[in-house]
Structures are given as structure tokens and as C-alpha cells.
Amino acid sequence: MEKNGLFLCSIGFLIILFSMKPGNMQLDVYSLTTGVALVALGGWLFFKGKKKSEQQNGGK
């Protein structure tokens, strides 16, 4: 679960990075919104998986 969350975060950050079009300096709001949603979802999955793995390992 942790690796899936980190993967979604990285894809979301790439989408945010490329949401600005350098030719006309306009921001694509739909790409930015999608990127932020993927980063939020990936962070949620990462911390959920981290908490679950810590409970299985006895708090280590």
C-alpha cells in the first residue's frame, strides 16, 4: 500500500508540474485539480499503509 501511495503522489506531482503551458503561460485548471487530487489520494494511501504496517510489526 505504501508504494502505491508514493507512486500516485509522484504521478500527481508530475501532472502539477506540467499543468502550466510555457508557450502562453496559462494554467490548465483541470490538470492542476487532477494532480492535487492524486497527491492527496496518494498521501492518504501512504499514511494508511504506514499505520497498518506499524501495527503489524508491533510499533517498530
Beta strands, then each sheet from edge to edge (+ up, - down):
strand 1: 20-21
strand 2: 26-27
sheet 1: 1+ 2-
end
